[in-house]
Amino acid sequence: FAAQRHVLTYMEDAVSQLLENREDISQYGIARFFTEYFNSVRQGTHILFREFSFVQATPHNRASFLRTFWRCFRTVGKNGGRYSSICCWPEYHCLLQLLCPDFPMELTQKAARIVLMDDAMDCLMSFSDFLFAFQIQFYYSEFLESVAAIYQDLLAGKNPNTVIVPTSSSGQHRQRQPPNDCNPLEGVEASLFYQCLESLCDRSKYSCPPSALVKEMLSSEQRMTFCGFLMALAKDQGINRALGALPDKGDLFLDPAMDQELEKLVAQVSGLSLSGPASSSGDTANMPVRNSPRINSPWKPLHHRRKMDAESEGSNEETDSSEN
């Protein structure tokens, strides 16, 4: 059970953060630190602003990152329209880097290629199209790498049993590009392709889509291209439900819990705005005041880039020149 749930990975990470922040943690106790750490793991917030090696370390981390990305940026797609083209892939990559600063560009490009052709990589994508393609590419990255190798060997007429399953989990993915063969008249025999994938899923130690759903997806096709296979995976809502990180496409822009929190924040801000004119006349006693206690975080300190100093220095220079 411990190996299946990657308990050792989280224990090592917790101890590492405990040692790095032992002076701050000593103020409120080790027991509280471990309680808050594993609560954050359970809630899926433990991956925020962490390095990519940790974000992709376990299936739970990957699912948590997908869910967090959706919840943080679903309003981008909602405001732009469910099926409208609103962003290009570099812009989506910037959004990913807001949550994981060292997120590799290669994974974002591969996700974009599922939606776009290689010669149309500068086109725009809807949030929903990118999100479901990104989910498949990110969560099943090792599986897809092996599938690409199997597909190339089948095209070359080689024995697919000689394909080596990748064993590295370092997050550095090989630059192995499958042939651009989205022509439906090309590809490989679907039944043979499935037999190879079934064998891959049986012996792979990495996350794989349910073989029954893959079989159902390929059973209606005589031939299948690698490009078509990736697109089918991204669009299959059965695979999406089995993964469990994102809602169905029809509910993608619905998040009642988050909407309720946003409504509370908007109401608070509106209340502060309405009280602004009265306070400006000198009646500051009625201003709503919130005293929120500051609690030291048990996590590794987040290193944000500071630009305010440079901006303030520039404004000071302008003020000095105007006075002179």
C-alpha positions in Angstrom: 0.0 0.0 0.0 2.8 2.4 0.9 4.5 1.9 -2.4 1.2 2.2 -4.4 0.4 5.5 -2.7 4.0 6.8 -2.9 4.0 7.4 0.9 7.8 7.4 0.9 7.9 10.2 -1.6 5.8 12.4 0.6 7.6 11.5 3.7 11.0 12.4 2.2 9.6 15.7 0.9 8.0 16.5 4.2 11.3 15.8 6.1 13.2 17.8 3.5 11.0 20.9 4.0 11.1 20.4 7.8 14.9 20.6 7.8 15.0 23.6 5.4 12.5 25.5 7.5 13.2 24.2 11.0 13.6 27.7 12.6 10.1 28.8 11.4 8.5 25.4 12.1 9.8 25.4 15.7 7.5 28.3 16.5 4.3 26.1 16.2 5.6 22.5 16.4 6.5 19.6 14.3 3.2 17.8 14.8 1.3 20.7 13.4 3.7 20.9 10.4 3.1 17.3 9.4 -0.7 17.6 9.9 -0.8 20.6 7.6 1.5 19.0 5.1 -0.5 15.9 4.7 -3.7 17.8 4.7 -2.4 19.8 1.7 -1.5 16.5 0.0 -5.0 15.2 0.5 -6.5 18.4 -0.8 -4.1 18.6 -3.7 -2.7 22.0 -3.0 0.8 20.7 -2.1 2.0 21.0 -5.7 1.5 24.8 -5.9 4.6 26.6 -7.0 6.7 23.5 -6.6 9.5 22.3 -8.9 8.5 20.2 -11.9 10.4 17.1 -10.6 8.0 17.1 -7.6 4.9 18.0 -9.6 5.3 15.0 -11.9 6.7 12.6 -9.3 3.4 10.7 -8.5 0.1 10.1 -10.3 -1.6 12.0 -7.4 0.6 15.0 -7.9 -0.1 15.0 -11.6 -3.9 14.8 -11.1 -3.7 17.5 -8.4 -1.8 19.8 -10.8 -4.3 19.2 -13.6 -7.2 20.0 -11.2 -5.5 23.1 -9.9 -4.7 24.4 -13.4 -8.4 23.9 -14.4 -9.7 25.6 -11.2 -7.3 28.6 -11.5 -7.8 29.3 -15.2 -11.2 28.0 -16.2 -12.5 31.6 -16.2 -10.1 32.3 -19.0 -12.0 29.9 -21.2 -15.3 30.8 -19.7 -14.9 34.5 -20.5 -13.6 33.8 -24.0 -16.4 31.4 -24.9 -16.4 27.6 -24.6 -15.5 26.9 -28.2 -13.7 30.1 -29.2 -10.0 30.3 -30.0 -8.5 32.5 -27.3 -4.9 31.5 -26.7 -1.9 30.2 -28.5 0.3 27.5 -27.0 3.0 29.8 -25.6 0.3 31.7 -23.7 -0.9 28.5 -22.1 2.6 27.7 -21.2 2.9 31.0 -19.4 -0.2 30.0 -17.4 1.4 26.7 -16.5 4.5 28.4 -15.4 2.5 30.5 -13.0 1.9 27.3 -11.0 5.2 25.6 -11.8 7.9 28.0 -12.8 10.2 25.4 -14.4 7.5 23.6 -16.3 9.1 22.2 -19.5 8.1 23.9 -22.7 8.4 20.5 -24.5 5.3 19.1 -22.8 3.2 22.1 -23.7 4.3 21.8 -27.3 3.4 18.1 -27.4 0.0 18.9 -26.0 -0.6 21.6 -28.6 0.4 19.1 -31.4 -2.5 16.9 -30.3 -4.9 19.7 -31.2 -3.0 21.4 -34.0 -1.0 20.2 -37.0 2.8 20.8 -37.0 2.4 23.5 -39.6 -0.3 25.2 -37.6 1.4 25.6 -34.3 0.9 29.4 -34.3 -2.9 29.0 -34.4 -5.1 29.6 -31.4 -6.8 26.9 -29.3 -9.8 27.0 -27.0 -9.2 26.4 -23.3 -11.2 23.1 -23.3 -9.3 21.7 -26.3 -5.9 22.5 -24.8 -6.9 21.3 -21.3 -8.0 17.8 -22.4 -5.0 17.4 -24.7 -2.7 18.6 -22.0 -4.2 16.1 -19.5 -3.4 13.2 -21.7 0.1 14.4 -22.6 1.0 15.3 -19.0 -0.6 12.4 -17.0 0.3 9.6 -19.5 3.6 11.0 -20.8 5.7 7.8 -20.3 2.9 5.7 -21.8 2.7 7.9 -24.9 6.5 7.8 -25.3 6.3 4.0 -25.5 3.3 4.1 -27.8 5.2 6.3 -30.2 8.0 3.8 -30.2 5.6 0.9 -30.8 3.9 2.8 -33.6 7.2 3.6 -35.4 8.2 -0.1 -35.1 4.9 -1.2 -36.6 5.3 1.2 -39.5 8.8 -0.2 -40.1 7.5 -3.8 -39.9 9.6 -4.6 -36.8 8.6 -6.9 -34.0 6.8 -4.6 -31.4 7.8 -7.0 -28.6 11.3 -5.6 -28.8 10.1 -2.1 -27.8 11.7 -1.0 -24.5 9.5 0.6 -21.9 11.1 3.8 -20.5 12.2 3.4 -16.9 13.4 7.0 -16.2 11.1 9.2 -14.1 13.4 12.2 -14.2 10.9 14.3 -16.2 13.4 14.7 -19.1 11.5 13.3 -22.1 13.3 12.2 -25.2 12.9 14.2 -28.3 11.3 11.3 -30.2 8.9 12.7 -32.8 6.4 10.3 -34.5 5.9 10.7 -38.2 3.3 13.3 -39.2 0.8 10.8 -40.5 -2.6 12.2 -39.8 -3.9 10.9 -43.2 -6.7 8.4 -42.3 -5.7 6.2 -45.2 -2.3 5.6 -43.6 -1.4 4.3 -40.1 -1.2 0.8 -38.8 -3.8 -2.0 -38.3 -5.9 -1.1 -35.3 -6.3 -4.6 -34.0 -2.5 -5.3 -34.0 -1.9 -1.9 -32.5 -4.2 -2.7 -29.6 -2.5 -6.0 -29.0 0.8 -4.2 -28.6 -0.8 -1.6 -26.3 -2.4 -4.2 -24.2 0.9 -5.9 -23.7 2.5 -2.5 -22.9 -0.1 -1.7 -20.2 0.4 -5.1 -18.6 4.1 -4.7 -18.1 4.4 -0.9 -17.6 4.9 0.5 -14.2 3.6 3.9 -15.2 0.1 5.1 -15.5 -1.8 3.8 -18.5 -5.4 4.4 -19.8 -7.8 1.5 -19.0 -7.2 -1.1 -21.6 -10.9 -1.8 -21.9 -11.5 1.8 -23.0 -8.6 1.7 -25.4 -10.0 -1.5 -26.9 -13.4 0.1 -27.3 -11.8 3.1 -28.9 -9.8 1.1 -31.4 -12.4 -1.6 -32.2 -14.4 0.7 -34.4 -11.3 1.5 -36.6 -9.6 -0.6 -39.2 -6.4 1.5 -39.2 -5.1 4.1 -36.8 -2.5 6.8 -37.0 -0.5 8.0 -34.0 -2.0 11.5 -34.4 -5.5 10.0 -34.5 -4.8 7.9 -31.4 -3.8 10.9 -29.4 -6.8 12.9 -30.5 -9.1 10.0 -29.6 -7.6 9.7 -26.2 -8.0 13.5 -25.5 -11.7 13.4 -26.6 -12.7 10.2 -24.8 -14.8 11.2 -21.8 -14.6 7.6 -20.4 -10.8 8.0 -20.1 -11.3 11.4 -18.6 -13.6 10.0 -15.9 -11.3 7.1 -15.2 -8.4 9.6 -14.6 -10.7 11.6 -12.3 -8.9 15.0 -12.4 -11.2 17.0 -14.6 -15.0 17.2 -15.0 -16.8 16.2 -18.1 -16.5 18.7 -21.0 -20.0 19.9 -20.5 -19.3 20.8 -16.9 -15.8 22.2 -17.5 -16.7 25.8 -16.6 -18.8 24.8 -13.6 -17.3 24.9 -10.2 -19.9 25.8 -7.6 -17.6 25.8 -4.6 -15.1 28.1 -6.3 -17.9 30.3 -7.7 -19.3 30.7 -4.2 -16.0 31.8 -2.8 -15.6 34.3 -5.7 -19.0 35.7 -5.0 -18.1 36.2 -1.3 -14.9 38.1 -2.4 -16.8 40.3 -4.9 -19.4 41.1 -2.2 -16.6 42.1 0.2 -14.9 44.3 -2.3 -18.2 45.9 -3.3 -18.9 46.7 0.4 -15.5 48.3 0.7 -16.1 50.4 -2.5 -19.5 51.6 -1.2 -18.0 52.7 2.1 -15.2 54.6 0.3 -17.0 58.0 -0.2 -18.2 58.1 3.4 -14.7 57.5 4.7 -13.2 60.1 2.4 -15.3 62.8 4.2 -13.5 62.1 7.4 -15.7 59.4 8.9 -13.2 56.7 9.1 -14.6 55.1 12.2 -17.1 53.1 10.2 -14.6 51.6 7.8 -14.7 47.8 8.0 -11.5 46.5 9.4 -10.4 42.9 9.2 -7.6 41.7 11.5 -6.3 38.5 10.0 -3.6 36.8 12.0 -0.5 35.9 10.1 0.5 32.2 10.4 3.8 31.1 9.2 3.5 28.6 6.4 5.0 25.2 6.9 6.1 25.0 3.3 9.3 25.9 1.6 9.4 29.7 1.1 8.2 30.7 -2.3 10.7 32.8 -4.3 8.7 35.4 -6.2 10.3 37.8 -8.6 10.2 41.3 -7.2 9.8 44.2 -9.7 8.4 46.8 -7.3 11.8 48.0 -6.3 12.8 48.8 -9.9 9.5 50.5 -10.5 9.7 52.6 -7.3 13.2 53.7 -8.2 12.1 54.9 -11.6 9.2 56.8 -10.1 11.5 58.5 -7.6 13.9 59.6 -10.4 10.9 61.2 -12.2 9.9 63.0 -9.1 13.3 64.3 -8.5 13.7 65.6 -12.0 10.3 67.4 -11.9 11.2 69.1 -8.6 14.5 70.4 -10.1 
